[in-house]
Amino acid sequence: MAITLTLPDSYGFVLAAATSTFFVNVLHMARTGKFRKASQIAYPNAYATHEQAEKDPNAFKFNCAQRAHANFIENQPSALGALFIAGLSFPLASAILGGTWAFGRTLYLYGYTGSGPKGRAFGSYLAGAADLALKFMAAYTSINFILDH
């Protein structure tokens, strides 16, 4: 049995929110590259050593930037999946939450690289709350799709 899926008229906002996350990734790459260059940590080293990070504030910031970037790319796929699914039932709310997630992840990046691990807290809470809401909305959408079809 074939099912026709019609996207809501305002689904473009969901796509725009998703697209914003690509630019957050670019911010991560630029910030990480800036601190890699400043700390002179050569490729292929993914992180500065503990000794380097203790002696050089730029090496410490490089490690924070690398960790923030890794955390972003660990979380982006599931956030996008939840956004796309939730957007089928709740396009505007999902788009707002998706934008909030991207903004929270940006605050996480700048907080982490500006103030160390404690600086990431506010961005983490903001992005985490948006992510959790999107996941519940995606679950609701999925269950309704199963029950309706």
N, CA, C and O atoms as CSV, one atom per row, in Angstrom:
chain,resi,resn,atom,element,x,y,z
A,1,MET,N,N,0.838,-1.164,0.000
A,1,MET,CA,C,0.000,0.000,0.000
A,1,MET,C,C,0.892,1.239,0.000
A,1,MET,O,O,1.776,1.372,0.846
A,2,ALA,N,N,0.664,2.125,-0.929
A,2,ALA,CA,C,1.435,3.363,-1.030
A,2,ALA,C,C,0.788,4.456,-0.189
A,2,ALA,O,O,-0.434,4.530,-0.056
A,3,ILE,N,N,1.627,5.279,0.361
A,3,ILE,CA,C,1.159,6.417,1.152
A,3,ILE,C,C,1.711,7.682,0.515
A,3,ILE,O,O,2.901,7.772,0.212
A,4,THR,N,N,0.844,8.644,0.317
A,4,THR,CA,C,1.280,9.942,-0.191
A,4,THR,C,C,1.512,10.860,0.997
A,4,THR,O,O,0.646,11.013,1.857
A,5,LEU,N,N,2.670,11.455,1.033
A,5,LEU,CA,C,3.020,12.362,2.117
A,5,LEU,C,C,3.004,13.781,1.575
A,5,LEU,O,O,3.741,14.108,0.645
A,6,THR,N,N,2.173,14.609,2.150
A,6,THR,CA,C,2.079,16.012,1.744
A,6,THR,C,C,2.733,16.864,2.821
A,6,THR,O,O,2.393,16.768,4.001
A,7,LEU,N,N,3.668,17.693,2.401
A,7,LEU,CA,C,4.342,18.567,3.359
A,7,LEU,C,C,3.461,19.768,3.672
A,7,LEU,O,O,2.798,20.301,2.781
A,8,PRO,N,N,3.449,20.195,4.923
A,8,PRO,CA,C,2.677,21.393,5.275
A,8,PRO,C,C,3.209,22.613,4.524
A,8,PRO,O,O,4.386,22.672,4.170
A,9,ASP,N,N,2.331,23.579,4.288
A,9,ASP,CA,C,2.731,24.793,3.570
A,9,ASP,C,C,3.911,25.495,4.225
A,9,ASP,O,O,4.752,26.061,3.526
A,10,SER,N,N,3.989,25.471,5.524
A,10,SER,CA,C,5.057,26.183,6.229
A,10,SER,C,C,6.279,25.305,6.509
A,10,SER,O,O,7.105,25.650,7.354
A,11,TYR,N,N,6.401,24.173,5.808
A,11,TYR,CA,C,7.545,23.279,6.012
A,11,TYR,C,C,8.863,23.933,5.593
A,11,TYR,O,O,9.933,23.508,6.029
A,12,GLY,N,N,8.790,24.950,4.761
A,12,GLY,CA,C,9.999,25.680,4.376
A,12,GLY,C,C,10.730,26.250,5.581
A,12,GLY,O,O,11.956,26.358,5.570
A,13,PHE,N,N,9.986,26.616,6.623
A,13,PHE,CA,C,10.622,27.119,7.843
A,13,PHE,C,C,11.424,26.017,8.534
A,13,PHE,O,O,12.476,26.278,9.117
A,14,VAL,N,N,10.926,24.801,8.466
A,14,VAL,CA,C,11.654,23.653,9.011
A,14,VAL,C,C,12.963,23.482,8.247
A,14,VAL,O,O,14.019,23.267,8.841
A,15,LEU,N,N,12.877,23.581,6.922
A,15,LEU,CA,C,14.086,23.451,6.106
A,15,LEU,C,C,15.082,24.571,6.401
A,15,LEU,O,O,16.290,24.340,6.423
A,16,ALA,N,N,14.576,25.779,6.627
A,16,ALA,CA,C,15.461,26.902,6.958
A,16,ALA,C,C,16.159,26.670,8.300
A,16,ALA,O,O,17.352,26.940,8.438
A,17,ALA,N,N,15.417,26.174,9.279
A,17,ALA,CA,C,16.026,25.879,10.583
A,17,ALA,C,C,17.096,24.803,10.440
A,17,ALA,O,O,18.165,24.898,11.043
A,18,ALA,N,N,16.806,23.783,9.642
A,18,ALA,CA,C,17.794,22.728,9.408
A,18,ALA,C,C,19.036,23.291,8.728
A,18,ALA,O,O,20.160,22.948,9.093
A,19,THR,N,N,18.832,24.146,7.749
A,19,THR,CA,C,19.953,24.745,7.028
A,19,THR,C,C,20.822,25.582,7.954
A,19,THR,O,O,22.039,25.637,7.777
A,20,SER,N,N,20.216,26.232,8.933
A,20,SER,CA,C,21.007,27.055,9.862
A,20,SER,C,C,22.055,26.226,10.591
A,20,SER,O,O,23.111,26.745,10.953
A,21,THR,N,N,21.776,24.946,10.810
A,21,THR,CA,C,22.743,24.103,11.518
A,21,THR,C,C,24.001,23.872,10.693
A,21,THR,O,O,25.069,23.619,11.249
A,22,PHE,N,N,23.885,23.957,9.369
A,22,PHE,CA,C,25.078,23.799,8.528
A,22,PHE,C,C,26.042,24.953,8.767
A,22,PHE,O,O,27.260,24.773,8.754
A,23,PHE,N,N,25.481,26.140,8.985
A,23,PHE,CA,C,26.315,27.312,9.225
A,23,PHE,C,C,26.894,27.309,10.641
A,23,PHE,O,O,27.975,27.850,10.871
A,24,VAL,N,N,26.182,26.705,11.583
A,24,VAL,CA,C,26.751,26.532,12.920
A,24,VAL,C,C,27.976,25.626,12.822
A,24,VAL,O,O,28.974,25.854,13.506
A,25,ASN,N,N,27.906,24.610,11.982
A,25,ASN,CA,C,29.059,23.737,11.775
A,25,ASN,C,C,30.231,24.521,11.191
A,25,ASN,O,O,31.376,24.298,11.583
A,26,VAL,N,N,29.961,25.433,10.264
A,26,VAL,CA,C,31.021,26.274,9.695
A,26,VAL,C,C,31.655,27.129,10.793
A,26,VAL,O,O,32.874,27.300,10.813
A,27,LEU,N,N,30.841,27.667,11.704
A,27,LEU,CA,C,31.388,28.425,12.838
A,27,LEU,C,C,32.330,27.559,13.668
A,27,LEU,O,O,33.399,28.007,14.082
A,28,HIS,N,N,31.927,26.328,13.903
A,28,HIS,CA,C,32.782,25.400,14.647
A,28,HIS,C,C,34.110,25.189,13.931
A,28,HIS,O,O,35.170,25.236,14.555
A,29,MET,N,N,34.054,24.959,12.639
A,29,MET,CA,C,35.290,24.728,11.884
A,29,MET,C,C,36.202,25.946,11.943
A,29,MET,O,O,37.411,25.809,12.129
A,30,ALA,N,N,35.630,27.134,11.786
A,30,ALA,CA,C,36.427,28.361,11.796
A,30,ALA,C,C,37.048,28.601,13.173
A,30,ALA,O,O,38.224,28.951,13.278
A,31,ARG,N,N,36.259,28.413,14.214
A,31,ARG,CA,C,36.762,28.658,15.575
A,31,ARG,C,C,37.843,27.641,15.937
A,31,ARG,O,O,38.857,27.998,16.537
A,32,THR,N,N,37.630,26.394,15.580
A,32,THR,CA,C,38.625,25.366,15.855
A,32,THR,C,C,39.905,25.657,15.078
A,32,THR,O,O,41.003,25.543,15.623
A,33,GLY,N,N,39.768,26.029,13.815
A,33,GLY,CA,C,40.938,26.362,12.997
A,33,GLY,C,C,41.708,27.543,13.547
A,33,GLY,O,O,42.939,27.553,13.523
A,34,LYS,N,N,40.994,28.535,14.042
A,34,LYS,CA,C,41.637,29.722,14.631
A,34,LYS,C,C,42.527,29.324,15.806
A,34,LYS,O,O,43.673,29.765,15.899
A,35,PHE,N,N,42.000,28.494,16.699
A,35,PHE,CA,C,42.773,28.102,17.875
A,35,PHE,C,C,43.845,27.068,17.536
A,35,PHE,O,O,44.878,27.017,18.204
A,36,ARG,N,N,43.624,26.252,16.520
A,36,ARG,CA,C,44.680,25.332,16.081
A,36,ARG,C,C,45.877,26.143,15.600
A,36,ARG,O,O,47.017,25.864,15.971
A,37,LYS,N,N,45.607,27.146,14.773
A,37,LYS,CA,C,46.683,27.980,14.232
A,37,LYS,C,C,47.399,28.741,15.348
A,37,LYS,O,O,48.628,28.782,15.387
A,38,ALA,N,N,46.627,29.342,16.253
A,38,ALA,CA,C,47.218,30.126,17.343
A,38,ALA,C,C,48.067,29.266,18.278
A,38,ALA,O,O,49.070,29.736,18.816
A,39,SER,N,N,47.668,28.017,18.471
A,39,SER,CA,C,48.391,27.130,19.384
A,39,SER,C,C,49.487,26.334,18.687
A,39,SER,O,O,50.300,25.682,19.342
A,40,GLN,N,N,49.508,26.386,17.370
A,40,GLN,CA,C,50.497,25.666,16.556
A,40,GLN,C,C,50.449,24.153,16.795
A,40,GLN,O,O,51.483,23.485,16.804
A,41,ILE,N,N,49.255,23.632,16.987
A,41,ILE,CA,C,49.066,22.181,17.093
A,41,ILE,C,C,48.959,21.654,15.668
A,41,ILE,O,O,48.010,21.962,14.947
A,42,ALA,N,N,49.937,20.864,15.278
A,42,ALA,CA,C,50.020,20.399,13.889
A,42,ALA,C,C,49.066,19.230,13.639
A,42,ALA,O,O,48.747,18.454,14.540
A,43,TYR,N,N,48.628,19.134,12.395
A,43,TYR,CA,C,47.875,17.956,11.961
A,43,TYR,C,C,48.821,16.774,11.968
A,43,TYR,O,O,50.009,16.975,11.715
A,44,PRO,N,N,48.389,15.579,12.236
A,44,PRO,CA,C,47.015,15.123,12.412
A,44,PRO,C,C,46.566,15.106,13.871
A,44,PRO,O,O,45.567,14.463,14.193
A,45,ASN,N,N,47.277,15.796,14.758
A,45,ASN,CA,C,46.902,15.779,16.178
A,45,ASN,C,C,45.513,16.380,16.365
A,45,ASN,O,O,45.260,17.527,15.996
A,46,ALA,N,N,44.630,15.592,16.939
A,46,ALA,CA,C,43.252,16.049,17.142
A,46,ALA,C,C,43.137,16.985,18.335
A,46,ALA,O,O,42.245,17.833,18.371
A,47,TYR,N,N,44.020,16.843,19.305
A,47,TYR,CA,C,43.981,17.660,20.518
A,47,TYR,C,C,45.398,18.028,20.939
A,47,TYR,O,O,46.366,17.364,20.568
A,48,ALA,N,N,45.501,19.095,21.719
A,48,ALA,CA,C,46.753,19.427,22.390
A,48,ALA,C,C,46.931,18.446,23.546
A,48,ALA,O,O,45.951,17.953,24.105
A,49,THR,N,N,48.173,18.167,23.899
A,49,THR,CA,C,48.417,17.311,25.054
A,49,THR,C,C,48.024,18.061,26.324
A,49,THR,O,O,47.836,19.277,26.314
A,50,HIS,N,N,47.905,17.319,27.398
A,50,HIS,CA,C,47.579,17.934,28.689
A,50,HIS,C,C,48.624,18.995,29.050
A,50,HIS,O,O,48.287,20.077,29.531
A,51,GLU,N,N,49.881,18.667,28.812
A,51,GLU,CA,C,50.966,19.600,29.130
A,51,GLU,C,C,50.863,20.866,28.283
A,51,GLU,O,O,51.024,21.972,28.798
A,52,GLN,N,N,50.597,20.710,26.992
A,52,GLN,CA,C,50.454,21.874,26.114
A,52,GLN,C,C,49.281,22.745,26.560
A,52,GLN,O,O,49.394,23.970,26.609
A,53,ALA,N,N,48.173,22.117,26.879
A,53,ALA,CA,C,46.970,22.859,27.271
A,53,ALA,C,C,47.165,23.604,28.590
A,53,ALA,O,O,46.600,24.681,28.780
A,54,GLU,N,N,47.953,23.043,29.497
A,54,GLU,CA,C,48.225,23.721,30.765
A,54,GLU,C,C,49.107,24.948,30.581
A,54,GLU,O,O,48.953,25.939,31.295
A,55,LYS,N,N,50.035,24.886,29.620
A,55,LYS,CA,C,50.998,25.976,29.412
A,55,LYS,C,C,50.489,27.069,28.483
A,55,LYS,O,O,50.833,28.238,28.651
A,56,ASP,N,N,49.674,26.695,27.508
A,56,ASP,CA,C,49.278,27.637,26.456
A,56,ASP,C,C,47.758,27.813,26.447
A,56,ASP,O,O,47.034,26.863,26.151
A,57,PRO,N,N,47.266,29.013,26.767
A,57,PRO,CA,C,45.811,29.235,26.755
A,57,PRO,C,C,45.179,28.947,25.392
A,57,PRO,O,O,44.029,28.511,25.327
A,58,ASN,N,N,45.910,29.184,24.312
A,58,ASN,CA,C,45.366,28.883,22.983
A,58,ASN,C,C,45.239,27.384,22.761
A,58,ASN,O,O,44.309,26.935,22.092
A,59,ALA,N,N,46.159,26.608,23.312
A,59,ALA,CA,C,46.063,25.148,23.204
A,59,ALA,C,C,44.855,24.646,23.999
A,59,ALA,O,O,44.148,23.740,23.557
A,60,PHE,N,N,44.625,25.239,25.173
A,60,PHE,CA,C,43.445,24.882,25.966
A,60,PHE,C,C,42.169,25.229,25.203
A,60,PHE,O,O,41.236,24.428,25.150
A,61,LYS,N,N,42.131,26.422,24.612
A,61,LYS,CA,C,40.958,26.833,23.833
A,61,LYS,C,C,40.780,25.946,22.607
A,61,LYS,O,O,39.654,25.654,22.206
A,62,PHE,N,N,41.889,25.520,22.014
A,62,PHE,CA,C,41.803,24.595,20.885
A,62,PHE,C,C,41.127,23.300,21.321
A,62,PHE,O,O,40.248,22.794,20.624
A,63,ASN,N,N,41.533,22.761,22.469
A,63,ASN,CA,C,40.898,21.538,22.965
A,63,ASN,C,C,39.408,21.745,23.225
A,63,ASN,O,O,38.589,20.878,22.917
A,64,CYS,N,N,39.066,22.899,23.793
A,64,CYS,CA,C,37.649,23.199,24.041
A,64,CYS,C,C,36.882,23.301,22.724
A,64,CYS,O,O,35.765,22.796,22.611
A,65,ALA,N,N,37.484,23.955,21.730
A,65,ALA,CA,C,36.838,24.093,20.420
A,65,ALA,C,C,36.674,22.733,19.751
A,65,ALA,O,O,35.632,22.456,19.158
A,66,GLN,N,N,37.694,21.885,19.842
A,66,GLN,CA,C,37.610,20.547,19.251
A,66,GLN,C,C,36.498,19.738,19.914
A,66,GLN,O,O,35.723,19.057,19.241
A,67,ARG,N,N,36.430,19.820,21.232
A,67,ARG,CA,C,35.408,19.051,21.941
A,67,ARG,C,C,34.011,19.575,21.624
A,67,ARG,O,O,33.075,18.795,21.447
A,68,ALA,N,N,33.872,20.912,21.553
A,68,ALA,CA,C,32.573,21.496,21.203
A,68,ALA,C,C,32.153,21.058,19.806
A,68,ALA,O,O,30.986,20.744,19.571
A,69,HIS,N,N,33.114,21.038,18.873
A,69,HIS,CA,C,32.802,20.631,17.504
A,69,HIS,C,C,32.414,19.154,17.461
A,69,HIS,O,O,31.447,18.780,16.798
A,70,ALA,N,N,33.169,18.325,18.165
A,70,ALA,CA,C,32.839,16.895,18.195
A,70,ALA,C,C,31.446,16.679,18.784
A,70,ALA,O,O,30.668,15.874,18.271
A,71,ASN,N,N,31.138,17.395,19.855
A,71,ASN,CA,C,29.825,17.260,20.474
A,71,ASN,C,C,28.723,17.712,19.525
A,71,ASN,O,O,27.646,17.118,19.482
A,72,PHE,N,N,29.000,18.767,18.764
A,72,PHE,CA,C,28.018,19.244,17.787
A,72,PHE,C,C,27.729,18.167,16.741
A,72,PHE,O,O,26.570,17.854,16.466
A,73,ILE,N,N,28.793,17.600,16.158
A,73,ILE,CA,C,28.556,16.616,15.093
A,73,ILE,C,C,28.023,15.289,15.636
A,73,ILE,O,O,27.484,14.485,14.876
A,74,GLU,N,N,28.168,15.052,16.939
A,74,GLU,CA,C,27.534,13.888,17.561
A,74,GLU,C,C,26.025,14.091,17.701
A,74,GLU,O,O,25.255,13.133,17.625
A,75,ASN,N,N,25.613,15.325,17.904
A,75,ASN,CA,C,24.206,15.625,18.190
A,75,ASN,C,C,23.402,16.112,16.993
A,75,ASN,O,O,22.178,15.989,16.987
A,76,GLN,N,N,24.058,16.659,15.989
A,76,GLN,CA,C,23.334,17.234,14.851
A,76,GLN,C,C,22.442,16.222,14.124
A,76,GLN,O,O,21.297,16.554,13.819
A,77,PRO,N,N,22.913,15.002,13.833
A,77,PRO,CA,C,22.044,14.083,13.070
A,77,PRO,C,C,20.707,13.784,13.744
A,77,PRO,O,O,19.668,13.811,13.085
A,78,SER,N,N,20.718,13.502,15.038
A,78,SER,CA,C,19.441,13.188,15.693
A,78,SER,C,C,18.575,14.437,15.845
A,78,SER,O,O,17.348,14.352,15.788
A,79,ALA,N,N,19.207,15.593,16.037
A,79,ALA,CA,C,18.422,16.834,16.113
A,79,ALA,C,C,17.736,17.106,14.779
A,79,ALA,O,O,16.568,17.495,14.747
A,80,LEU,N,N,18.459,16.901,13.675
A,80,LEU,CA,C,17.848,17.109,12.355
A,80,LEU,C,C,16.746,16.094,12.088
A,80,LEU,O,O,15.694,16.444,11.553
A,81,GLY,N,N,16.980,14.845,12.456
A,81,GLY,CA,C,15.943,13.831,12.270
A,81,GLY,C,C,14.673,14.185,13.014
A,81,GLY,O,O,13.576,14.103,12.463
A,82,ALA,N,N,14.826,14.582,14.273
A,82,ALA,CA,C,13.657,14.973,15.070
A,82,ALA,C,C,12.978,16.200,14.473
A,82,ALA,O,O,11.750,16.278,14.440
A,83,LEU,N,N,13.770,17.155,14.005
A,83,LEU,CA,C,13.219,18.365,13.389
A,83,LEU,C,C,12.392,18.024,12.151
A,83,LEU,O,O,11.271,18.510,11.999
A,84,PHE,N,N,12.939,17.194,11.271
A,84,PHE,CA,C,12.229,16.849,10.037
A,84,PHE,C,C,10.935,16.087,10.315
A,84,PHE,O,O,9.915,16.330,9.670
A,85,ILE,N,N,10.978,15.165,11.277
A,85,ILE,CA,C,9.781,14.379,11.599
A,85,ILE,C,C,8.742,15.241,12.312
A,85,ILE,O,O,7.574,15.253,11.926
A,86,ALA,N,N,9.164,15.958,13.349
A,86,ALA,CA,C,8.229,16.805,14.097
A,86,ALA,C,C,7.617,17.876,13.201
A,86,ALA,O,O,6.463,18.264,13.384
A,87,GLY,N,N,8.394,18.349,12.235
A,87,GLY,CA,C,7.918,19.387,11.328
A,87,GLY,C,C,6.757,18.959,10.454
A,87,GLY,O,O,6.044,19.807,9.918
A,88,LEU,N,N,6.554,17.668,10.299
A,88,LEU,CA,C,5.414,17.185,9.519
A,88,LEU,C,C,4.089,17.511,10.205
A,88,LEU,O,O,3.087,17.760,9.535
A,89,SER,N,N,4.082,17.511,11.537
A,89,SER,CA,C,2.864,17.825,12.295
A,89,SER,C,C,2.863,19.236,12.862
A,89,SER,O,O,1.816,19.873,12.975
A,90,PHE,N,N,4.029,19.708,13.211
A,90,PHE,CA,C,4.156,21.006,13.895
A,90,PHE,C,C,5.228,21.853,13.208
A,90,PHE,O,O,6.273,22.108,13.807
A,91,PRO,N,N,5.000,22.292,11.980
A,91,PRO,CA,C,6.083,22.951,11.239
A,91,PRO,C,C,6.610,24.230,11.883
A,91,PRO,O,O,7.825,24.410,11.967
A,92,LEU,N,N,5.752,25.102,12.331
A,92,LEU,CA,C,6.241,26.365,12.897
A,92,LEU,C,C,6.906,26.158,14.251
A,92,LEU,O,O,7.983,26.699,14.500
A,93,ALA,N,N,6.283,25.389,15.118
A,93,ALA,CA,C,6.885,25.111,16.427
A,93,ALA,C,C,8.217,24.388,16.259
A,93,ALA,O,O,9.184,24.680,16.963
A,94,SER,N,N,8.259,23.448,15.329
A,94,SER,CA,C,9.501,22.714,15.082
A,94,SER,C,C,10.589,23.625,14.546
A,94,SER,O,O,11.747,23.519,14.947
A,95,ALA,N,N,10.222,24.514,13.645
A,95,ALA,CA,C,11.204,25.449,13.090
A,95,ALA,C,C,11.761,26.355,14.186
A,95,ALA,O,O,12.963,26.616,14.229
A,96,ILE,N,N,10.894,26.829,15.063
A,96,ILE,CA,C,11.349,27.678,16.172
A,96,ILE,C,C,12.278,26.886,17.091
A,96,ILE,O,O,13.326,27.387,17.500
A,97,LEU,N,N,11.901,25.674,17.409
A,97,LEU,CA,C,12.754,24.834,18.259
A,97,LEU,C,C,14.061,24.483,17.558
A,97,LEU,O,O,15.112,24.433,18.197
A,98,GLY,N,N,14.004,24.240,16.252
A,98,GLY,CA,C,15.229,23.964,15.497
A,98,GLY,C,C,16.166,25.161,15.493
A,98,GLY,O,O,17.377,25.009,15.649
A,99,GLY,N,N,15.607,26.348,15.315
A,99,GLY,CA,C,16.416,27.564,15.382
A,99,GLY,C,C,16.975,27.790,16.776
A,99,GLY,O,O,18.108,28.244,16.938
A,100,THR,N,N,16.171,27.469,17.779
A,100,THR,CA,C,16.628,27.580,19.165
A,100,THR,C,C,17.767,26.609,19.426
A,100,THR,O,O,18.734,26.951,20.107
A,101,TRP,N,N,17.660,25.400,18.889
A,101,TRP,CA,C,18.726,24.414,19.036
A,101,TRP,C,C,20.017,24.944,18.411
A,101,TRP,O,O,21.080,24.869,19.026
A,102,ALA,N,N,19.926,25.479,17.192
A,102,ALA,CA,C,21.112,26.011,16.511
A,102,ALA,C,C,21.712,27.179,17.295
A,102,ALA,O,O,22.932,27.274,17.428
A,103,PHE,N,N,20.862,28.066,17.812
A,103,PHE,CA,C,21.343,29.195,18.604
A,103,PHE,C,C,22.000,28.702,19.895
A,103,PHE,O,O,23.058,29.197,20.285
A,104,GLY,N,N,21.374,27.733,20.551
A,104,GLY,CA,C,21.947,27.155,21.767
A,104,GLY,C,C,23.300,26.522,21.510
A,104,GLY,O,O,24.215,26.636,22.326
A,105,ARG,N,N,23.424,25.853,20.371
A,105,ARG,CA,C,24.709,25.234,20.028
A,105,ARG,C,C,25.779,26.293,19.745
A,105,ARG,O,O,26.961,26.069,20.003
A,106,THR,N,N,25.367,27.432,19.221
A,106,THR,CA,C,26.310,28.534,18.999
A,106,THR,C,C,26.763,29.103,20.342
A,106,THR,O,O,27.949,29.369,20.538
A,107,LEU,N,N,25.820,29.289,21.264
A,107,LEU,CA,C,26.184,29.752,22.605
A,107,LEU,C,C,27.097,28.747,23.297
A,107,LEU,O,O,28.032,29.132,23.999
A,108,TYR,N,N,26.829,27.477,23.101
A,108,TYR,CA,C,27.661,26.406,23.654
A,108,TYR,C,C,29.096,26.551,23.153
A,108,TYR,O,O,30.043,26.485,23.937
A,109,LEU,N,N,29.250,26.747,21.852
A,109,LEU,CA,C,30.584,26.893,21.256
A,109,LEU,C,C,31.331,28.079,21.849
A,109,LEU,O,O,32.461,27.935,22.315
A,110,TYR,N,N,30.704,29.245,21.832
A,110,TYR,CA,C,31.386,30.448,22.309
A,110,TYR,C,C,31.584,30.424,23.824
A,110,TYR,O,O,32.584,30.938,24.325
A,111,GLY,N,N,30.649,29.838,24.547
A,111,GLY,CA,C,30.823,29.708,25.990
A,111,GLY,C,C,31.965,28.776,26.342
A,111,GLY,O,O,32.768,29.071,27.228
A,112,TYR,N,N,32.037,27.651,25.650
A,112,TYR,CA,C,33.080,26.652,25.909
A,112,TYR,C,C,34.454,27.211,25.563
A,112,TYR,O,O,35.398,27.058,26.338
A,113,THR,N,N,34.572,27.852,24.415
A,113,THR,CA,C,35.885,28.357,23.998
A,113,THR,C,C,36.252,29.653,24.708
A,113,THR,O,O,37.428,30.013,24.757
A,114,GLY,N,N,35.276,30.357,25.254
A,114,GLY,CA,C,35.565,31.600,25.954
A,114,GLY,C,C,35.837,31.418,27.438
A,114,GLY,O,O,36.648,32.142,28.016
A,115,SER,N,N,35.161,30.453,28.057
A,115,SER,CA,C,35.258,30.294,29.514
A,115,SER,C,C,35.581,28.876,29.953
A,115,SER,O,O,35.554,28.586,31.149
A,116,GLY,N,N,35.885,27.992,29.021
A,116,GLY,CA,C,36.173,26.611,29.384
A,116,GLY,C,C,34.899,25.806,29.577
A,116,GLY,O,O,33.807,26.263,29.240
A,117,PRO,N,N,35.045,24.599,30.123
A,117,PRO,CA,C,33.901,23.696,30.235
A,117,PRO,C,C,32.674,24.280,30.941
A,117,PRO,O,O,31.546,23.978,30.550
A,118,LYS,N,N,32.867,25.098,31.958
A,118,LYS,CA,C,31.713,25.674,32.663
A,118,LYS,C,C,30.953,26.665,31.787
A,118,LYS,O,O,29.764,26.897,32.006
A,119,GLY,N,N,31.621,27.249,30.804
A,119,GLY,CA,C,30.991,28.234,29.935
A,119,GLY,C,C,29.980,27.656,28.967
A,119,GLY,O,O,29.202,28.390,28.357
A,120,ARG,N,N,29.991,26.359,28.828
A,120,ARG,CA,C,29.069,25.726,27.865
A,120,ARG,C,C,27.687,25.479,28.446
A,120,ARG,O,O,26.779,25.089,27.712
A,121,ALA,N,N,27.503,25.694,29.730
A,121,ALA,CA,C,26.275,25.275,30.419
A,121,ALA,C,C,25.011,25.892,29.839
A,121,ALA,O,O,24.075,25.162,29.511
A,122,PHE,N,N,24.953,27.215,29.701
A,122,PHE,CA,C,23.710,27.840,29.247
A,122,PHE,C,C,23.329,27.351,27.853
A,122,PHE,O,O,22.174,26.996,27.615
A,123,GLY,N,N,24.286,27.331,26.935
A,123,GLY,CA,C,24.011,26.847,25.583
A,123,GLY,C,C,23.581,25.397,25.577
A,123,GLY,O,O,22.723,24.995,24.791
A,124,SER,N,N,24.185,24.612,26.462
A,124,SER,CA,C,23.831,23.199,26.571
A,124,SER,C,C,22.391,23.026,27.033
A,124,SER,O,O,21.653,22.206,26.487
A,125,TYR,N,N,21.992,23.798,28.038
A,125,TYR,CA,C,20.619,23.703,28.542
A,125,TYR,C,C,19.606,24.162,27.491
A,125,TYR,O,O,18.561,23.536,27.309
A,126,LEU,N,N,19.923,25.251,26.808
A,126,LEU,CA,C,19.006,25.778,25.793
A,126,LEU,C,C,18.845,24.785,24.642
A,126,LEU,O,O,17.725,24.454,24.253
A,127,ALA,N,N,19.962,24.317,24.105
A,127,ALA,CA,C,19.905,23.354,23.000
A,127,ALA,C,C,19.281,22.040,23.459
A,127,ALA,O,O,18.511,21.423,22.723
A,128,GLY,N,N,19.610,21.619,24.665
A,128,GLY,CA,C,19.069,20.363,25.188
A,128,GLY,C,C,17.558,20.398,25.356
A,128,GLY,O,O,16.873,19.423,25.047
A,129,ALA,N,N,17.041,21.514,25.842
A,129,ALA,CA,C,15.587,21.644,26.009
A,129,ALA,C,C,14.887,21.623,24.655
A,129,ALA,O,O,13.860,20.964,24.494
A,130,ALA,N,N,15.443,22.346,23.679
A,130,ALA,CA,C,14.851,22.357,22.334
A,130,ALA,C,C,14.911,20.963,21.718
A,130,ALA,O,O,13.951,20.512,21.093
A,131,ASP,N,N,16.035,20.288,21.894
A,131,ASP,CA,C,16.218,18.947,21.342
A,131,ASP,C,C,15.218,17.964,21.948
A,131,ASP,O,O,14.611,17.169,21.230
A,132,LEU,N,N,15.052,18.018,23.250
A,132,LEU,CA,C,14.117,17.113,23.919
A,132,LEU,C,C,12.682,17.354,23.449
A,132,LEU,O,O,11.935,16.408,23.200
A,133,ALA,N,N,12.307,18.621,23.329
A,133,ALA,CA,C,10.962,18.944,22.838
A,133,ALA,C,C,10.764,18.412,21.423
A,133,ALA,O,O,9.718,17.841,21.114
A,134,LEU,N,N,11.760,18.595,20.564
A,134,LEU,CA,C,11.662,18.085,19.189
A,134,LEU,C,C,11.521,16.566,19.171
A,134,LEU,O,O,10.760,16.023,18.369
A,135,LYS,N,N,12.241,15.886,20.039
A,135,LYS,CA,C,12.171,14.420,20.070
A,135,LYS,C,C,10.796,13.933,20.527
A,135,LYS,O,O,10.275,12.956,19.989
A,136,PHE,N,N,10.210,14.602,21.509
A,136,PHE,CA,C,8.852,14.225,21.928
A,136,PHE,C,C,7.839,14.521,20.824
A,136,PHE,O,O,6.921,13.733,20.594
A,137,MET,N,N,8.004,15.650,20.145
A,137,MET,CA,C,7.106,15.988,19.037
A,137,MET,C,C,7.271,14.996,17.887
A,137,MET,O,O,6.293,14.639,17.229
A,138,ALA,N,N,8.500,14.550,17.644
A,138,ALA,CA,C,8.746,13.550,16.601
A,138,ALA,C,C,8.103,12.219,16.980
A,138,ALA,O,O,7.522,11.544,16.130
A,139,ALA,N,N,8.205,11.843,18.247
A,139,ALA,CA,C,7.572,10.602,18.702
A,139,ALA,C,C,6.057,10.686,18.542
A,139,ALA,O,O,5.429,9.738,18.072
A,140,TYR,N,N,5.476,11.804,18.928
A,140,TYR,CA,C,4.038,12.018,18.774
A,140,TYR,C,C,3.636,11.905,17.301
A,140,TYR,O,O,2.653,11.243,16.967
A,141,THR,N,N,4.403,12.557,16.430
A,141,THR,CA,C,4.122,12.510,14.991
A,141,THR,C,C,4.214,11.084,14.471
A,141,THR,O,O,3.369,10.648,13.690
A,142,SER,N,N,5.234,10.359,14.900
A,142,SER,CA,C,5.424,8.978,14.445
A,142,SER,C,C,4.281,8.079,14.888
A,142,SER,O,O,3.767,7.280,14.105
A,143,ILE,N,N,3.889,8.214,16.140
A,143,ILE,CA,C,2.786,7.393,16.660
A,143,ILE,C,C,1.489,7.709,15.922
A,143,ILE,O,O,0.749,6.799,15.548
A,144,ASN,N,N,1.216,8.985,15.713
A,144,ASN,CA,C,0.005,9.357,14.970
A,144,ASN,C,C,0.044,8.841,13.544
A,144,ASN,O,O,-0.983,8.423,13.009
A,145,PHE,N,N,1.196,8.862,12.931
A,145,PHE,CA,C,1.324,8.356,11.560
A,145,PHE,C,C,1.007,6.866,11.521
A,145,PHE,O,O,0.317,6.399,10.614
A,146,ILE,N,N,1.504,6.124,12.497
A,146,ILE,CA,C,1.229,4.681,12.567
A,146,ILE,C,C,-0.263,4.432,12.783
A,146,ILE,O,O,-0.862,3.598,12.104
A,147,LEU,N,N,-0.852,5.148,13.716
A,147,LEU,CA,C,-2.263,4.930,14.049
A,147,LEU,C,C,-3.208,5.370,12.931
A,147,LEU,O,O,-4.274,4.781,12.750
A,148,ASP,N,N,-2.824,6.396,12.190
A,148,ASP,CA,C,-3.679,6.903,11.109
A,148,ASP,C,C,-3.544,6.109,9.815
A,148,ASP,O,O,-4.396,6.209,8.933
A,149,HIS,N,N,-2.495,5.335,9.699
A,149,HIS,CA,C,-2.267,4.608,8.442
A,149,HIS,C,C,-2.215,3.130,8.733
A,149,HIS,O,O,-2.032,2.327,7.818
